[in-house]
């Protein structure tokens, strides 16, 4: 028995010694990493990936070239499907960059989607925030005034199945009388519509809000209501640290209804909020990627995020939000993946009932 016990200890010890060696074997020297971005050159996701690329070149083993490959089409579905159907290597030489616009068709069960985030390995994620605001002529001075508020408002929307699911469903959950005006091409166009008096309620990402809407607030031309919030380490939605004086959406819900949010509509809103804002952009490795390659990428991501030079990039260009690597990113996105089918079906029905749009 003693002999067998010693043999088992020897095997375990050998495996422990081999683990770091396996990690050390990952070497991208002389290689090129192709980072598929399913959007056009110059768009938000393209800019995001090009901010990260040189830092991954610095920290991935062997300092490979990291080349951004734009593959726009189908609202990012084309690039996502290419990643699913054409990328077969286990060596980490091709990665995928998703955005909220990629996650939403997946969540809604769009029949054109072939990619499956549940199978992939997330490397890191970049959150963002959103701030909703209202025309002061409506008499609302803060989110507390939304309780029982019934005046009709217009909202400039990009579409009922776009990222606007978050504000539109959010307004509905608060019982607000908001009419969506479709056809706007972006949040910048929505802000201009607000400034020109075409719509009376709007939201902007936090960075755009700070730059373009705070001056309106200072001039008395807009009243900030709330942020969508951010995720804490336990996956709860809490106040946005960029706008800490504003209540986050769950707080406003409780102000209006006198209870904490719950139910299918809330579960769906939270999932879409996390996919669209909490982990808005993310890097993914294919399902078949070797474990040591996944760990090499995640280790590199942690080093990137900790790099003082990159911290300046985060503050200047990524809204100042804490970037998430490895396990933290996985835990956050798991909340998106774990939404029950019936809750996702509820959203599809809500879109049909409210806007007469079928998700196909």
Backbone torsions as a table, in degrees:
resi	resn	phi	psi	omega
1	UNK	NA	-40.5	-179.9
2	UNK	-63.3	-37.8	179.6
3	UNK	-63.5	-46.3	179.8
4	UNK	-64.0	-39.4	179.2
5	UNK	-61.5	-42.2	179.0
6	UNK	-65.5	-38.0	179.3
7	UNK	-65.0	-41.7	179.5
8	UNK	-63.7	-43.2	177.8
9	UNK	-60.7	-39.4	-179.9
10	UNK	-63.9	-41.0	179.9
11	UNK	-65.6	-45.1	179.8
12	UNK	-61.3	-43.0	-179.5
13	UNK	-63.2	-40.0	179.1
14	UNK	-64.5	-39.8	179.2
15	UNK	-65.3	-38.3	177.7
16	UNK	-62.6	-40.9	179.0
17	UNK	-67.4	-32.7	-178.3
18	UNK	-74.7	-26.3	-175.7
19	UNK	-58.1	-50.2	177.5
20	UNK	-63.5	-33.3	179.6
21	UNK	-64.1	-40.2	178.7
22	UNK	-62.4	-40.1	177.8
23	UNK	-62.4	-40.9	-177.1
24	UNK	-67.4	-22.1	-178.5
25	UNK	-69.3	-19.4	179.4
26	UNK	-70.7	115.7	-176.9
27	UNK	-146.7	115.5	-179.2
28	UNK	-98.6	20.4	-179.1
29	UNK	-54.7	129.5	178.0
30	UNK	75.8	2.9	-177.4
31	UNK	-97.3	165.4	172.2
32	UNK	-121.1	124.5	174.4
33	UNK	-89.1	124.5	176.2
34	UNK	-97.5	118.9	-178.1
35	UNK	-106.1	104.1	-178.9
36	UNK	-75.4	121.4	174.6
37	UNK	-115.9	115.6	-171.9
38	UNK	-82.2	34.9	-179.2
39	UNK	-138.4	167.7	-176.9
40	UNK	-71.3	162.1	174.4
41	UNK	-64.1	135.9	177.5
42	UNK	92.8	-10.7	177.6
43	UNK	-76.5	175.7	-176.4
44	UNK	-59.3	-43.3	-179.2
45	UNK	-69.9	-35.8	177.3
46	UNK	-62.8	-47.2	179.3
47	UNK	-61.8	-43.9	179.0
48	UNK	-56.9	-48.2	-177.8
49	UNK	-65.2	-36.8	-178.7
50	UNK	-74.9	-20.5	172.0
51	UNK	-71.7	-38.2	-178.3
52	UNK	-79.6	-35.1	-169.2
53	UNK	-51.1	-50.4	-177.6
54	UNK	-63.9	-27.4	178.9
55	UNK	-75.8	-35.0	174.1
56	UNK	-67.5	-35.9	174.3
57	UNK	-59.1	-34.6	-178.2
58	UNK	-74.2	-36.7	-170.2
59	UNK	-108.0	-16.4	174.4
60	UNK	-69.0	144.2	-178.8
61	UNK	-57.7	128.4	179.0
62	UNK	88.3	-2.4	176.1
63	UNK	50.3	60.0	-180.0
64	UNK	-72.8	164.1	169.5
65	UNK	-73.2	133.6	174.9
66	UNK	-111.3	107.5	-174.8
67	UNK	-106.5	123.3	177.3
68	UNK	-79.2	126.2	-179.8
69	UNK	-114.9	105.2	-179.2
70	UNK	-77.4	133.2	-179.2
71	UNK	-139.2	68.5	-176.0
72	UNK	-72.6	163.4	175.6
73	UNK	137.5	140.6	175.9
74	UNK	62.5	30.0	-179.2
75	UNK	64.7	30.5	179.3
76	UNK	91.1	-3.1	179.2
77	UNK	-67.2	-36.4	-178.2
78	UNK	-58.6	-49.6	179.6
79	UNK	-66.0	-38.6	177.9
80	UNK	-63.8	-42.4	179.0
81	UNK	-66.7	-37.1	176.8
82	UNK	-60.6	-43.9	179.6
83	UNK	-60.3	-41.8	-179.1
84	UNK	-69.1	-44.5	-168.8
85	UNK	-92.7	-22.9	-173.3
86	UNK	-112.7	-22.5	-176.5
87	UNK	-90.9	114.8	-174.9
88	UNK	-121.8	-9.6	-176.0
89	UNK	-69.6	154.4	177.1
90	UNK	-108.0	11.5	-170.0
91	UNK	-98.5	-1.0	177.2
92	UNK	77.2	18.4	-178.0
93	UNK	-86.1	-7.1	174.6
94	UNK	-133.9	128.2	177.6
95	UNK	-126.7	165.7	-176.1
96	UNK	-125.4	140.8	176.3
97	UNK	-113.2	117.9	-178.4
98	UNK	-104.1	163.9	174.0
99	UNK	-135.1	175.7	175.9
100	UNK	-56.9	-33.1	179.6
101	UNK	-67.7	-19.9	175.6
102	UNK	-85.9	-36.4	-177.4
103	UNK	-73.6	-34.1	-174.5
104	UNK	-64.2	-47.0	177.0
105	UNK	-60.3	-34.9	177.8
106	UNK	-63.4	-46.3	179.9
107	UNK	-65.5	-37.0	-176.9
108	UNK	-79.2	-7.0	179.6
109	UNK	75.1	31.3	177.2
110	UNK	-55.5	129.1	-174.4
111	UNK	-66.6	-16.9	179.8
112	UNK	-82.2	-15.0	-176.1
113	UNK	-76.6	129.1	175.8
114	UNK	-113.5	-20.3	-178.0
115	UNK	-75.0	155.7	-176.3
116	UNK	-142.2	101.6	-177.7
117	UNK	-61.7	-23.1	-179.3
118	UNK	-64.4	-22.0	-177.4
119	UNK	-92.7	-20.1	-170.5
120	UNK	-89.1	169.7	178.6
121	UNK	-107.5	116.3	179.5
122	UNK	-79.6	136.3	-179.1
123	UNK	-96.6	-52.0	177.7
124	UNK	-157.5	165.9	179.3
125	UNK	-140.5	149.6	179.2
126	UNK	-118.4	115.2	176.9
127	UNK	-84.0	164.7	169.5
128	UNK	-143.9	179.1	-179.1
129	UNK	-131.6	172.2	177.6
130	UNK	-142.2	145.3	-179.8
131	UNK	-125.8	126.2	176.7
132	UNK	-96.7	143.1	-179.2
133	UNK	-146.3	165.5	-169.2
134	UNK	-138.6	157.9	177.1
135	UNK	-71.4	125.5	-177.5
136	UNK	-63.7	-20.0	-179.9
137	UNK	-65.3	-15.8	178.6
138	UNK	-78.7	-8.8	175.5
139	UNK	88.3	4.1	178.7
140	UNK	-87.7	125.5	-178.5
141	UNK	-104.0	-17.9	177.3
142	UNK	-164.7	174.7	-179.6
143	UNK	-61.3	-27.0	-179.7
144	UNK	-61.2	-24.4	-179.2
145	UNK	-81.4	-2.7	-178.4
146	UNK	-76.9	-17.4	178.9
147	UNK	-64.6	119.5	-179.6
148	UNK	76.2	7.7	-179.0
149	UNK	-77.6	123.3	-172.6
150	UNK	-121.1	-1.1	-178.3
151	UNK	-61.8	142.8	179.4
152	UNK	-73.6	138.6	177.4
153	UNK	-131.0	151.5	175.3
154	UNK	-106.8	146.7	179.4
155	UNK	-132.2	129.8	179.8
156	UNK	-80.6	112.6	-171.8
157	UNK	-116.0	148.3	174.5
158	UNK	-86.8	-11.2	-179.4
159	UNK	143.7	150.0	-174.0
160	UNK	-72.9	-16.2	178.4
161	UNK	-107.2	7.2	179.2
162	UNK	-87.2	-167.5	175.0
163	UNK	-58.4	-14.8	179.6
164	UNK	-69.2	-4.8	172.2
165	UNK	-56.6	-38.5	-176.3
166	UNK	-63.4	-55.2	178.3
167	UNK	-67.2	-42.1	-175.8
168	UNK	-64.1	-46.3	177.8
169	UNK	-68.6	-35.4	177.5
170	UNK	-62.1	-46.1	178.0
171	UNK	-60.1	-40.4	-179.9
172	UNK	-64.3	-42.1	179.0
173	UNK	-62.3	-30.3	179.0
174	UNK	-84.3	-3.5	179.3
175	UNK	76.3	21.4	-179.2
176	UNK	-81.6	149.1	-178.7
177	UNK	-94.1	79.5	-174.9
178	UNK	-112.3	125.9	177.1
179	UNK	-101.2	124.2	178.3
180	UNK	-80.5	130.0	174.5
181	UNK	-107.7	106.9	-173.8
182	UNK	-84.2	163.5	175.5
183	UNK	112.2	-5.5	179.3
184	UNK	-80.3	145.0	-171.0
185	UNK	-93.0	-4.5	-180.0
186	UNK	177.7	172.2	-179.5
187	UNK	-68.8	-26.6	175.6
188	UNK	-62.5	-42.2	177.5
189	UNK	-65.7	-35.0	177.7
190	UNK	-65.5	-39.3	178.4
191	UNK	-65.7	-41.5	178.1
192	UNK	-62.0	-40.9	177.9
193	UNK	-61.3	-38.2	177.2
194	UNK	-64.9	-45.9	-178.7
195	UNK	-62.6	-32.9	-178.6
196	UNK	-87.4	1.1	177.2
197	UNK	81.7	10.0	179.6
198	UNK	-74.2	-31.3	177.4
199	UNK	-132.0	161.3	-173.2
200	UNK	-117.7	-5.2	176.6
201	UNK	-141.3	144.2	-174.2
202	UNK	-156.0	166.4	167.9
203	UNK	-139.5	153.6	174.4
204	UNK	-134.2	153.6	170.6
205	UNK	-58.4	157.0	-173.0
206	UNK	-59.4	-41.7	-179.6
207	UNK	-63.6	-42.2	178.6
208	UNK	-68.4	-36.2	178.0
209	UNK	-61.3	-47.8	-178.7
210	UNK	-59.7	-42.6	-175.9
211	UNK	-75.4	-42.5	-167.8
212	UNK	-111.5	-21.9	-174.0
213	UNK	-106.7	-32.2	176.5
214	UNK	-53.5	-41.1	175.8
215	UNK	-59.1	-34.6	177.4
216	UNK	-67.0	-39.7	178.5
217	UNK	-62.3	-44.6	-179.5
218	UNK	-63.5	-28.7	178.7
219	UNK	-88.2	-0.4	-179.3
220	UNK	77.8	21.1	-176.6
221	UNK	-102.4	-2.4	178.2
222	UNK	-153.5	148.0	177.9
223	UNK	-119.6	116.6	177.7
224	UNK	-69.9	137.0	-177.9
225	UNK	-104.8	-52.2	-171.5
226	UNK	-168.1	164.8	167.3
227	UNK	-105.6	163.1	173.4
228	UNK	-72.2	-25.0	-179.5
229	UNK	101.7	176.3	176.5
230	UNK	-134.3	165.8	178.8
231	UNK	-88.6	135.3	171.1
232	UNK	-88.8	-175.4	-175.8
233	UNK	-65.4	-20.7	179.6
234	UNK	-96.4	5.4	178.0
235	UNK	84.9	10.6	177.4
236	UNK	-87.5	149.3	176.6
237	UNK	-86.9	121.2	-177.0
238	UNK	-128.6	-179.8	-178.1
239	UNK	-60.7	143.7	177.9
240	UNK	-73.7	122.1	-178.0
241	UNK	-66.3	-17.3	178.3
242	UNK	-77.0	-29.1	176.7
243	UNK	-131.1	65.4	-171.5
244	UNK	-68.2	-16.9	-179.9
245	UNK	-82.0	-11.4	179.5
246	UNK	-94.8	139.6	175.6
247	UNK	-68.5	149.9	174.3
248	UNK	-88.0	168.1	-172.5
249	UNK	-54.0	-47.2	179.6
250	UNK	-58.4	-34.4	177.2
251	UNK	-65.5	-41.6	-179.5
252	UNK	-66.6	-39.1	176.7
253	UNK	-57.0	-44.4	-179.5
254	UNK	-67.7	-34.7	175.3
255	UNK	-60.2	-43.2	-173.8
256	UNK	-76.7	-41.4	-171.7
257	UNK	-106.1	-9.3	178.6
258	UNK	73.9	16.9	178.0
259	UNK	-155.6	161.9	179.5
260	UNK	-72.7	149.7	-178.5
261	UNK	-67.7	144.4	177.7
262	UNK	-161.0	172.2	176.4
263	UNK	97.7	177.0	-175.1
264	UNK	-61.7	-44.6	-178.0
265	UNK	-61.9	-42.3	178.1
266	UNK	-65.2	-44.8	179.5
267	UNK	-59.0	-41.3	179.5
268	UNK	-67.3	-45.2	180.0
269	UNK	-59.3	-43.8	-178.4
270	UNK	-62.1	-42.2	-180.0
271	UNK	-62.5	-44.5	-179.2
272	UNK	-71.6	-33.6	176.8
273	UNK	-64.5	-42.8	179.4
274	UNK	-65.2	-44.1	-179.7
275	UNK	-67.0	-33.7	-175.8
276	UNK	-92.0	-22.4	-175.6
277	UNK	-132.8	-49.9	-175.3
278	UNK	-60.8	-40.5	174.2
279	UNK	-132.3	55.0	-168.8
280	UNK	-56.1	-44.7	179.9
281	UNK	-123.7	144.3	-176.5
282	UNK	-152.2	154.1	173.1
283	UNK	-104.0	137.3	-177.3
284	UNK	-129.0	146.1	170.7
285	UNK	-107.8	150.6	-178.9
286	UNK	-62.2	161.4	-178.0
287	UNK	-55.3	-41.3	-171.7
288	UNK	-84.3	4.0	-178.1
289	UNK	-58.7	136.2	179.1
290	UNK	-60.7	142.2	-178.6
291	UNK	-56.4	-38.6	-178.6
292	UNK	-68.5	-28.2	177.0
293	UNK	-72.1	-42.3	177.1
294	UNK	-57.9	-46.2	-178.7
295	UNK	-65.9	-35.1	177.8
296	UNK	-64.1	-40.4	177.9
297	UNK	-65.9	-45.3	-177.8
298	UNK	-66.6	-36.6	176.5
299	UNK	-64.9	-40.2	177.8
300	UNK	-64.2	-40.6	-179.9
301	UNK	-61.3	-40.8	178.5
302	UNK	-62.7	-40.2	178.7
303	UNK	-67.6	-38.5	177.3
304	UNK	-59.6	-50.5	-175.7
305	UNK	-62.9	-31.5	-179.4
306	UNK	-84.4	-10.4	-177.0
307	UNK	-66.0	124.1	-179.6
308	UNK	-56.4	-36.7	179.2
309	UNK	-66.9	-37.6	178.2
310	UNK	-70.3	-32.5	177.5
311	UNK	-59.4	-33.4	175.6
312	UNK	-65.5	-40.2	177.7
313	UNK	-62.3	-43.3	179.2
314	UNK	-58.8	-46.7	-177.6
315	UNK	-67.8	-39.6	-173.9
316	UNK	-83.6	-39.9	-169.5
317	UNK	-120.1	-14.5	-176.4
318	UNK	-116.9	21.3	172.9
319	UNK	79.5	-1.1	-179.5
320	UNK	81.2	4.5	-177.6
321	UNK	-77.3	144.1	178.8
322	UNK	-65.9	120.7	178.5
323	UNK	-76.9	150.6	-175.7
324	UNK	-115.9	129.9	179.5
325	UNK	-118.4	150.6	171.2
326	UNK	53.8	-120.3	-173.4
327	UNK	-61.8	-37.7	179.2
328	UNK	-63.4	-41.4	177.9
329	UNK	-66.5	-41.3	-179.7
330	UNK	-62.8	-45.2	179.9
331	UNK	-60.0	-39.9	180.0
332	UNK	-66.1	-47.5	-176.7
333	UNK	-72.7	-22.2	176.4
334	UNK	-59.4	-28.4	177.8
335	UNK	-67.0	-29.4	175.5
336	UNK	-72.5	-44.2	-176.0
337	UNK	-70.1	-25.2	-174.0
338	UNK	-90.2	4.8	179.4
339	UNK	-65.2	126.9	-179.8
340	UNK	-59.6	148.2	-179.4
341	UNK	-57.4	-36.5	-177.8
342	UNK	-67.1	-31.6	178.1
343	UNK	-71.2	-39.7	176.6
344	UNK	-66.5	-37.9	177.7
345	UNK	-64.7	-33.7	177.8
346	UNK	-60.8	-42.9	180.0
347	UNK	-63.6	-43.5	179.1
348	UNK	-58.7	-43.2	178.8
349	UNK	-67.4	-38.9	179.0
350	UNK	-61.8	-42.4	178.5
351	UNK	-62.6	-40.9	178.4
352	UNK	-66.7	-45.7	-176.2
353	UNK	-68.5	-40.9	-175.3
354	UNK	-80.3	-37.5	-169.8
355	UNK	-126.1	2.8	179.2
356	UNK	54.8	41.6	177.5
357	UNK	-119.7	127.0	178.8
358	UNK	-97.8	132.3	175.0
359	UNK	-84.4	119.9	-176.9
360	UNK	-117.7	NA	NA
